[in-house]
């Protein structure tokens, strides 16, 4: 027993015993890890791949819908289209429609409706016979378009006067764009009619999409009542293939389109094999490393560990000094060297954290601006050195009716409003010595060394106007329907040397006068009264 106890007090033997036990535990854990984590993880990765493929196809459809909407808007806002729909250009179809045009644009059909949603003209290619037709109505040659026209008229009966892009499930899966026909310079002109453009999601379209996504897909309209809710994705697997079905909303009414993608499971099986090959190799390597570690532990671990321990104890006692760990530790390219560098980094971070805490006592947490303490101290510093900083202007800024804004929108929006104003102020007062501070709830102060009253007036007006140009809604403000500022300005050069208290009081009086005169304005102390006496 004594001999066994002596052996266990040796770090080398303790390490060997620990490694042997670890090896046995690792084998058990490997099996459990593969069964409970790796295989489920591979299945989840495979599922994400299927969802990504679906997202790619949906993105491709949405991109094409945007392009289709752009084409439709261009045709609908063309002056000749307006003249045609009101009956002033009878030769419009002969001059503009052709089978080649539809084939070049990949459009199935284009349909024009008058202001009362009655069909005025339809041109397209019959998907069943590939025959081209261009007709003033659903007559011979264009009768195939009847179900499409019915679906379009149903949609137009509820569409507002703006461009819309949507998916059609019946009679065939298709992308549709519908736009009011209005002049290019619409002004107050009413809608003259409607233009609808349809593009099929057919085999050629899906083959082209497959070149972009890398997956072969199918889009069909499932029978009503036999599909899950829109947005649902169903994944099924067999040994070789994963099938992904995703359902998206379409027209008319509550119909759906089913996106079907079949993905080979080659990556899953390859990943499965690679995992077991890698874990077996790692286990073999682990056992070999145990033998090497037992031989190298004394020369490569114990001795430098003692050195590191002594150095870190010394460094901890002198945390506030500039002392560093010796290069013989930090220059090592092994784990001990990394540990030494990490410890040194922690020490450096602790030193930096002390500096950060000091900074936090001088800045406003929400806006990142300086706080009142920093503003007052810097203002006093500048006023104590008039030869270097004279003249000095200060600007006091108040967000008009900010309490009403907070009550209406809530405190999170109120905080965002303060952040927005702070960013505008940083952009307006960005000279090297300018100092911007938040000195109250909705109150800000700006310190402008070497700045005259007129220059401060220009900068304050610029800030006020930039905020107004943002048109941030403020529906409960008695001053304006958007966010506004009241600004007061004072300057140390008016009566020679002035104290911090008098200079701030003068700007505050100007700010109060700006509020009393209706807010949303900039006033200087000279614009309301004579300068305050320095009594």
C-alpha positions as CSV (number, residue, x, y, z in Angstrom):
1,X,0.0,0.0,0.0
2,X,2.8,2.4,0.8
3,X,4.5,1.7,-2.5
4,X,1.2,2.3,-4.4
5,X,0.7,5.5,-2.5
6,X,4.3,6.6,-3.4
7,X,3.6,5.9,-7.0
8,X,0.4,7.9,-7.1
9,X,2.3,10.9,-5.7
10,X,4.4,10.9,-8.8
11,X,2.9,13.2,-11.4
12,X,4.2,10.9,-14.2
13,X,2.5,7.8,-12.9
14,X,-0.7,9.7,-12.0
15,X,-0.7,11.0,-15.5
16,X,-0.3,7.5,-17.0
17,X,-3.1,6.2,-14.9
18,X,-5.3,9.1,-15.8
19,X,-4.6,8.6,-19.5
20,X,-5.4,4.9,-19.3
21,X,-8.7,5.5,-17.7
22,X,-9.4,8.3,-20.1
23,X,-8.7,6.0,-23.0
24,X,-11.3,3.5,-21.8
25,X,-13.9,6.3,-21.1
26,X,-13.2,7.8,-24.5
27,X,-14.1,4.6,-26.3
28,X,-17.4,4.5,-24.4
29,X,-18.1,8.1,-25.1
30,X,-17.2,7.7,-28.7
31,X,-20.1,5.3,-29.2
32,X,-22.5,7.4,-27.2
33,X,-21.3,10.6,-29.0
34,X,-21.9,9.0,-32.4
35,X,-25.3,7.7,-31.5
36,X,-26.7,10.7,-29.7
37,X,-24.9,13.6,-31.2
38,X,-23.1,13.0,-34.5
39,X,-25.8,11.1,-36.4
40,X,-28.6,13.6,-35.3
41,X,-26.2,16.4,-36.2
42,X,-25.7,15.0,-39.6
43,X,-29.4,14.6,-40.1
44,X,-29.9,18.2,-39.0
45,X,-27.3,19.4,-41.4
46,X,-28.9,17.4,-44.2
47,X,-32.3,19.0,-43.2
48,X,-30.7,22.5,-43.4
49,X,-29.3,21.7,-46.8
50,X,-32.8,20.8,-47.9
51,X,-34.3,24.0,-46.4
52,X,-31.5,26.0,-48.0
53,X,-32.3,24.5,-51.4
54,X,-35.9,25.5,-50.9
55,X,-34.9,29.0,-49.9
56,X,-32.7,29.3,-53.0
57,X,-35.6,28.4,-55.3
58,X,-38.0,30.8,-53.4
59,X,-35.3,33.5,-53.7
60,X,-35.0,32.8,-57.5
61,X,-38.8,33.0,-57.8
62,X,-38.9,36.3,-55.9
63,X,-36.0,37.7,-58.0
64,X,-37.9,36.9,-61.1
65,X,-41.1,38.4,-59.7
66,X,-39.2,41.6,-59.1
67,X,-38.0,41.7,-62.6
68,X,-41.4,40.8,-63.9
69,X,-42.8,43.7,-61.9
70,X,-40.3,46.1,-63.3
71,X,-41.2,45.1,-66.9
72,X,-44.9,45.5,-66.2
73,X,-44.5,48.9,-64.5
74,X,-42.5,50.1,-67.6
75,X,-45.1,48.9,-70.0
76,X,-48.0,50.3,-67.9
77,X,-46.4,53.8,-67.5
78,X,-45.6,54.1,-71.2
79,X,-47.5,56.9,-72.8
80,X,-48.5,54.8,-75.8
81,X,-50.0,52.2,-73.4
82,X,-52.2,54.9,-71.9
83,X,-53.2,56.1,-75.4
84,X,-54.1,52.6,-76.4
85,X,-56.2,51.8,-73.4
86,X,-58.3,55.0,-73.8
87,X,-58.7,54.3,-77.5
88,X,-56.4,56.8,-79.0
89,X,-53.9,54.4,-80.5
90,X,-55.6,51.5,-82.4
91,X,-52.4,50.3,-84.1
92,X,-50.7,49.7,-80.7
93,X,-51.0,45.9,-80.8
94,X,-49.7,45.5,-84.3
95,X,-46.7,47.7,-83.6
96,X,-45.7,46.2,-80.2
97,X,-46.9,42.6,-79.9
98,X,-45.3,39.6,-81.5
99,X,-44.5,36.0,-80.8
100,X,-40.8,36.8,-80.9
101,X,-41.2,39.5,-78.2
102,X,-43.0,37.1,-75.8
103,X,-40.4,34.4,-76.4
104,X,-37.5,36.8,-75.8
105,X,-39.1,38.0,-72.5
106,X,-40.2,34.5,-71.5
107,X,-43.7,35.9,-70.9
108,X,-46.7,33.6,-71.4
109,X,-49.2,36.5,-72.0
110,X,-50.0,40.1,-71.5
111,X,-53.5,41.3,-70.8
112,X,-54.9,44.9,-70.9
113,X,-58.0,45.8,-69.0
114,X,-60.0,49.1,-69.0
115,X,-60.7,51.1,-65.9
116,X,-63.7,48.9,-65.1
117,X,-61.6,45.7,-65.3
118,X,-63.1,44.6,-68.6
119,X,-60.6,42.9,-71.0
120,X,-59.4,45.2,-73.7
121,X,-56.7,43.1,-75.3
122,X,-54.8,39.9,-74.7
123,X,-51.7,38.6,-76.4
124,X,-49.9,35.4,-75.6
125,X,-48.8,31.8,-76.5
126,X,-51.1,28.9,-75.7
127,X,-49.2,26.7,-73.3
128,X,-51.0,23.6,-74.7
129,X,-50.4,24.2,-78.4
130,X,-47.6,26.8,-78.4
131,X,-49.7,28.8,-80.8
132,X,-49.4,32.6,-80.7
133,X,-52.5,34.8,-80.5
134,X,-53.3,38.5,-80.2
135,X,-57.0,39.4,-79.7
136,X,-59.2,42.2,-78.5
137,X,-61.1,39.6,-76.5
138,X,-61.5,35.9,-75.7
139,X,-62.3,35.1,-79.3
140,X,-61.0,32.3,-81.5
141,X,-57.3,32.1,-81.1
142,X,-57.3,33.4,-77.5
143,X,-60.0,31.3,-75.9
144,X,-57.2,29.3,-74.1
145,X,-56.6,32.5,-72.0
146,X,-60.1,32.4,-70.4
147,X,-59.1,30.8,-67.0
148,X,-56.1,33.2,-66.7
149,X,-58.3,36.2,-67.5
150,X,-60.9,35.1,-64.9
151,X,-58.2,34.8,-62.2
152,X,-56.8,38.2,-63.2
153,X,-60.2,40.0,-63.1
154,X,-60.9,38.4,-59.7
155,X,-57.6,39.7,-58.3
156,X,-57.9,43.2,-59.9
157,X,-61.3,43.6,-58.3
158,X,-59.6,44.0,-54.9
159,X,-56.1,45.4,-55.9
160,X,-55.2,48.9,-54.9
161,X,-53.9,51.3,-57.5
162,X,-50.3,50.1,-57.3
163,X,-48.0,47.5,-58.7
164,X,-48.4,44.0,-57.3
165,X,-46.6,40.7,-58.0
166,X,-48.1,37.4,-56.9
167,X,-48.2,33.7,-57.7
168,X,-50.9,31.9,-59.5
169,X,-51.8,28.2,-58.9
170,X,-54.6,27.7,-61.4
171,X,-54.9,26.9,-64.3
172,X,-51.1,26.5,-64.2
173,X,-48.3,27.6,-61.7
174,X,-47.2,31.0,-62.8
175,X,-45.8,34.4,-61.7
176,X,-48.0,37.4,-62.3
177,X,-47.4,41.1,-62.1
178,X,-50.4,43.5,-62.3
179,X,-50.0,47.3,-62.5
180,X,-52.4,50.3,-63.0
181,X,-51.9,52.0,-66.4
182,X,-51.0,55.6,-65.7
183,X,-48.9,58.2,-67.5
184,X,-45.2,58.5,-66.8
185,X,-45.9,61.9,-65.2
186,X,-49.1,60.8,-63.3
187,X,-49.8,63.9,-61.3
188,X,-53.5,63.8,-60.3
189,X,-54.5,61.6,-63.2
190,X,-56.7,58.6,-62.4
191,X,-55.9,55.1,-63.5
192,X,-56.8,54.4,-67.1
193,X,-56.8,50.7,-66.9
194,X,-54.7,47.6,-65.9
195,X,-51.9,45.7,-67.4
196,X,-51.2,42.1,-66.3
197,X,-48.1,40.1,-67.4
198,X,-47.9,36.3,-66.7
199,X,-44.8,34.0,-66.8
200,X,-45.2,30.3,-66.3
201,X,-43.2,28.3,-63.8
202,X,-42.8,25.4,-66.3
203,X,-40.2,22.9,-67.1
204,X,-37.9,25.2,-69.1
205,X,-38.1,27.8,-66.3
206,X,-37.2,25.2,-63.6
207,X,-34.3,23.9,-65.7
208,X,-32.9,27.4,-65.9
209,X,-33.4,27.8,-62.1
210,X,-31.6,24.5,-61.5
211,X,-28.5,26.0,-63.2
212,X,-28.5,28.7,-60.5
213,X,-29.5,26.6,-57.4
214,X,-27.8,23.3,-58.4
215,X,-31.0,21.3,-57.5
216,X,-33.7,19.8,-59.7
217,X,-37.1,21.0,-58.6
218,X,-40.8,20.8,-59.4
219,X,-43.6,23.3,-58.7
220,X,-47.1,22.1,-58.8
221,X,-50.5,23.1,-57.4
222,X,-51.7,20.5,-54.8
223,X,-55.4,19.7,-54.6
224,X,-57.3,22.1,-52.3
225,X,-57.6,20.7,-48.8
226,X,-54.8,18.2,-49.3
227,X,-51.9,20.4,-48.4
228,X,-50.6,21.7,-45.1
229,X,-50.6,25.4,-44.2
230,X,-48.5,27.8,-46.2
231,X,-44.9,28.0,-45.0
232,X,-44.9,24.3,-43.9
233,X,-41.9,22.2,-45.0
234,X,-42.1,18.4,-45.0
235,X,-39.0,16.3,-45.3
236,X,-39.0,12.6,-45.9
237,X,-36.0,10.3,-46.2
238,X,-35.1,6.9,-47.5
239,X,-31.7,5.3,-47.7
240,X,-30.6,7.2,-50.9
241,X,-32.8,10.3,-51.3
242,X,-34.2,13.1,-49.2
243,X,-37.5,14.6,-50.5
244,X,-38.3,18.2,-49.5
245,X,-41.8,19.7,-49.9
246,X,-42.5,23.4,-49.2
247,X,-45.8,25.1,-49.5
248,X,-46.3,28.8,-50.4
249,X,-49.3,31.0,-50.8
250,X,-50.8,31.6,-54.3
251,X,-53.9,33.0,-55.9
252,X,-56.8,32.6,-56.4
253,X,-58.1,32.8,-52.8
254,X,-56.3,30.4,-50.4
255,X,-54.7,28.1,-53.0
256,X,-51.1,26.9,-52.6
257,X,-48.1,26.0,-54.7
258,X,-45.9,23.0,-53.7
259,X,-42.2,23.2,-54.2
260,X,-40.7,19.7,-54.5
261,X,-37.0,19.0,-54.4
262,X,-35.3,15.6,-54.4
263,X,-31.8,15.6,-53.0
264,X,-29.4,12.6,-53.1
265,X,-28.0,11.6,-49.6
266,X,-24.5,11.2,-50.8
267,X,-23.1,13.9,-48.5
268,X,-24.8,12.3,-45.4
269,X,-23.3,8.9,-46.1
270,X,-19.9,10.3,-46.9
271,X,-19.9,12.4,-43.7
272,X,-21.0,9.4,-41.7
273,X,-18.1,7.3,-43.0
274,X,-15.6,10.1,-42.5
275,X,-16.6,10.6,-38.9
276,X,-15.9,7.0,-37.9
277,X,-12.7,7.0,-39.9
278,X,-11.5,10.2,-38.2
279,X,-12.5,9.1,-34.7
280,X,-10.7,5.7,-35.1
281,X,-7.6,7.4,-36.3
282,X,-7.7,9.9,-33.4
283,X,-8.2,7.2,-30.9
284,X,-5.1,5.4,-32.2
285,X,-3.1,8.6,-32.2
286,X,-4.3,9.3,-28.7
287,X,-3.0,6.0,-27.4
288,X,0.4,6.7,-29.1
289,X,0.6,10.2,-27.6
290,X,0.1,8.7,-24.1
291,X,3.4,6.9,-24.4
292,X,5.2,10.0,-25.7
293,X,3.7,12.2,-23.0
294,X,4.9,9.9,-20.2
295,X,8.5,10.3,-21.5
296,X,8.4,14.0,-22.1
297,X,6.3,15.2,-19.1
298,X,9.3,16.0,-16.9
299,X,11.5,17.9,-19.3
300,X,8.7,19.7,-21.2
301,X,6.0,20.2,-18.6
302,X,7.0,20.1,-14.9
303,X,10.1,22.3,-15.0
304,X,8.6,25.1,-17.1
305,X,5.4,24.8,-15.1
306,X,7.2,25.6,-11.9
307,X,8.8,28.6,-13.6
308,X,5.5,29.9,-14.9
309,X,3.9,29.4,-11.4
310,X,6.6,31.5,-9.8
311,X,6.4,34.2,-12.4
312,X,2.6,34.5,-12.3
313,X,2.7,34.8,-8.5
314,X,5.1,37.7,-8.8
315,X,3.1,39.3,-11.6
316,X,-0.2,39.1,-9.7
317,X,1.4,41.0,-6.8
318,X,2.4,43.8,-9.2
319,X,-0.7,43.9,-11.4
320,X,-0.6,47.7,-11.7
321,X,3.0,47.9,-12.8
322,X,4.2,47.5,-16.4
323,X,5.9,44.2,-15.5
324,X,5.6,41.4,-18.0
325,X,6.2,37.7,-17.9
326,X,9.8,36.7,-19.0
327,X,10.3,36.1,-22.7
328,X,11.5,32.5,-22.0
329,X,7.8,31.7,-21.2
330,X,5.9,34.0,-23.6
331,X,8.2,33.0,-26.6
332,X,7.5,29.3,-26.2
333,X,5.5,27.8,-29.1
334,X,3.7,25.2,-27.0
335,X,0.7,25.1,-24.6
336,X,2.7,26.6,-21.7
337,X,3.7,29.5,-24.0
338,X,0.1,30.0,-24.9
339,X,-0.9,29.9,-21.2
340,X,1.8,32.4,-20.4
341,X,0.6,34.7,-23.2
342,X,-3.0,34.3,-22.2
343,X,-2.2,35.2,-18.6
344,X,-0.2,38.2,-19.8
345,X,-3.2,39.2,-22.0
346,X,-5.5,38.9,-19.0
347,X,-3.2,41.2,-17.0
348,X,-3.2,43.7,-19.9
349,X,-7.0,43.5,-20.2
350,X,-7.3,44.2,-16.5
351,X,-5.1,47.2,-16.9
352,X,-7.1,48.4,-19.9
353,X,-10.4,47.7,-18.0
354,X,-9.3,50.2,-15.3
355,X,-8.9,52.8,-18.1
356,X,-12.3,51.9,-19.5
357,X,-14.0,52.3,-16.2
358,X,-12.5,55.8,-16.0
359,X,-13.9,56.5,-19.4
360,X,-17.3,55.3,-18.5
361,X,-17.5,57.8,-15.7
362,X,-17.2,60.6,-18.3
363,X,-19.6,59.3,-21.0
364,X,-23.4,58.7,-21.4
365,X,-24.1,55.0,-21.7
366,X,-27.1,55.4,-24.1
367,X,-25.8,57.8,-26.7
368,X,-22.1,57.5,-26.3
369,X,-21.8,61.2,-25.9
370,X,-19.9,62.9,-23.0
371,X,-21.9,63.5,-19.8
372,X,-22.5,66.6,-17.8
373,X,-19.4,66.1,-15.7
374,X,-17.1,66.0,-18.7
375,X,-18.9,69.0,-20.2
376,X,-18.6,71.1,-17.1
377,X,-14.9,70.3,-16.5
378,X,-13.9,71.0,-20.1
379,X,-15.9,74.2,-20.2
380,X,-14.2,75.4,-17.1
381,X,-10.8,74.4,-18.5
382,X,-11.4,76.4,-21.7
383,X,-12.7,79.5,-19.8
384,X,-9.6,79.4,-17.5
385,X,-7.4,79.7,-20.6
386,X,-9.0,82.6,-22.6
387,X,-5.8,83.4,-24.5
388,X,-5.8,79.9,-26.0
389,X,-9.5,79.1,-26.4
390,X,-11.2,82.5,-26.5
391,X,-13.9,83.0,-27.7
392,X,-15.9,80.0,-26.6
393,X,-19.6,79.3,-27.6
394,X,-21.9,76.9,-25.9
395,X,-25.2,75.5,-27.3
396,X,-28.0,74.1,-25.2
397,X,-30.4,71.9,-27.1
398,X,-33.7,70.5,-26.1
399,X,-35.9,68.0,-28.0
400,X,-39.4,69.6,-28.2
401,X,-42.1,67.9,-26.3
402,X,-40.0,64.8,-25.7
403,X,-42.3,63.6,-22.9
404,X,-45.2,63.5,-25.3
405,X,-43.0,61.5,-27.7
406,X,-42.1,59.0,-25.0
407,X,-45.7,58.7,-23.9
408,X,-46.9,58.1,-27.4
409,X,-44.2,55.7,-28.8
410,X,-42.9,54.2,-25.5
411,X,-39.5,54.4,-23.9
412,X,-37.6,52.1,-26.4
413,X,-38.5,54.4,-29.3
414,X,-37.7,57.4,-27.0
415,X,-34.2,56.0,-26.5
416,X,-33.8,55.4,-30.2
417,X,-34.9,59.0,-30.8
418,X,-32.1,60.2,-28.4
419,X,-29.6,58.0,-30.2
420,X,-30.6,59.5,-33.6
421,X,-30.3,63.1,-32.4
422,X,-26.9,62.2,-30.8
423,X,-25.6,60.9,-34.2
424,X,-26.9,64.0,-36.0
425,X,-25.0,66.2,-33.4
426,X,-21.8,64.2,-33.9
427,X,-22.1,64.8,-37.7
428,X,-22.8,68.6,-37.3
429,X,-20.2,69.3,-34.5
430,X,-17.2,67.3,-35.8
431,X,-14.3,69.7,-35.6
432,X,-11.3,68.6,-33.6
433,X,-12.1,70.5,-30.4
434,X,-15.9,70.3,-30.5
435,X,-17.4,68.5,-27.5
436,X,-21.0,67.2,-27.5
437,X,-22.6,66.0,-24.3
438,X,-25.9,64.7,-23.0
439,X,-26.6,66.8,-19.9
440,X,-30.2,65.8,-19.2
441,X,-33.0,63.4,-20.2
442,X,-33.7,65.1,-23.6
443,X,-31.2,67.9,-23.1
444,X,-27.8,68.2,-24.9
445,X,-25.0,70.7,-24.6
446,X,-22.2,71.5,-27.1
447,X,-18.9,73.2,-26.3
448,X,-17.4,75.1,-29.3
449,X,-13.9,76.6,-28.6
450,X,-12.7,79.3,-31.0
451,X,-16.3,79.8,-32.2
452,X,-18.1,83.1,-32.5
453,X,-21.8,83.6,-31.9
454,X,-22.6,83.8,-35.6
455,X,-20.6,80.6,-36.3
456,X,-22.5,78.8,-33.4
457,X,-25.8,80.1,-34.9
458,X,-24.9,78.6,-38.3
459,X,-24.0,75.2,-36.7
460,X,-27.1,75.1,-34.5
461,X,-29.4,76.0,-37.4
462,X,-27.7,73.3,-39.5
463,X,-28.5,70.7,-36.8
464,X,-32.1,71.9,-36.4
465,X,-32.6,71.7,-40.2
466,X,-31.0,68.3,-40.6
467,X,-33.3,66.8,-38.0
468,X,-36.4,68.4,-39.7
469,X,-35.2,66.9,-43.0
470,X,-35.4,63.5,-41.4
471,X,-39.1,63.9,-40.9
472,X,-39.2,61.8,-37.8
473,X,-42.9,61.5,-36.9
474,X,-44.1,63.3,-33.7
475,X,-47.9,63.2,-34.0
476,X,-48.6,64.5,-30.5
477,X,-46.3,67.5,-30.8
478,X,-48.2,70.9,-30.6
479,X,-45.3,72.4,-32.6
480,X,-45.0,70.3,-35.7
481,X,-46.0,66.8,-36.9
482,X,-42.4,65.8,-36.8
483,X,-39.5,66.0,-34.3
484,X,-38.1,69.5,-33.8
485,X,-35.4,71.1,-31.6
486,X,-35.2,74.3,-29.5
487,X,-31.7,75.7,-29.3
488,X,-30.1,78.4,-27.1
489,X,-26.6,79.9,-27.7
490,X,-24.2,82.0,-25.6
491,X,-20.6,83.1,-26.1
492,X,-17.8,84.0,-23.7
493,X,-16.6,86.8,-26.0
494,X,-19.5,89.1,-25.3
495,X,-18.4,90.6,-22.0
496,X,-14.9,89.3,-21.7
497,X,-14.1,86.5,-19.2
498,X,-17.3,84.8,-18.0
499,X,-17.8,82.0,-15.4
500,X,-19.2,78.6,-16.3
501,X,-22.3,79.4,-14.3
502,X,-23.0,82.7,-16.2
503,X,-22.2,81.3,-19.6
504,X,-24.5,78.3,-19.1
505,X,-27.2,80.5,-17.6
506,X,-27.1,82.8,-20.7
507,X,-27.5,79.9,-23.0
508,X,-30.3,78.5,-20.9
509,X,-32.2,81.9,-21.0
510,X,-31.9,81.8,-24.8
511,X,-33.2,78.2,-24.8
512,X,-36.1,79.2,-22.6
513,X,-36.9,82.1,-25.0
514,X,-36.8,79.8,-28.0
515,X,-39.4,77.6,-26.3
516,X,-41.5,80.6,-25.3
517,X,-41.6,81.8,-28.9
518,X,-43.0,78.6,-30.2
519,X,-40.0,76.2,-30.2
520,X,-38.4,74.8,-33.3
521,X,-36.0,77.7,-33.5
522,X,-32.4,78.8,-32.6
523,X,-31.9,81.9,-30.4
524,X,-28.7,83.5,-29.1
525,X,-28.5,85.5,-25.9
526,X,-28.0,88.6,-28.0
527,X,-31.3,88.0,-29.8
528,X,-33.4,88.2,-26.6
529,X,-31.7,90.5,-24.1
530,X,-28.4,92.1,-23.2
531,X,-25.6,89.9,-21.9
532,X,-25.8,88.8,-18.3
533,X,-23.6,90.8,-15.9
534,X,-20.7,89.1,-14.3
535,X,-21.6,90.3,-10.9
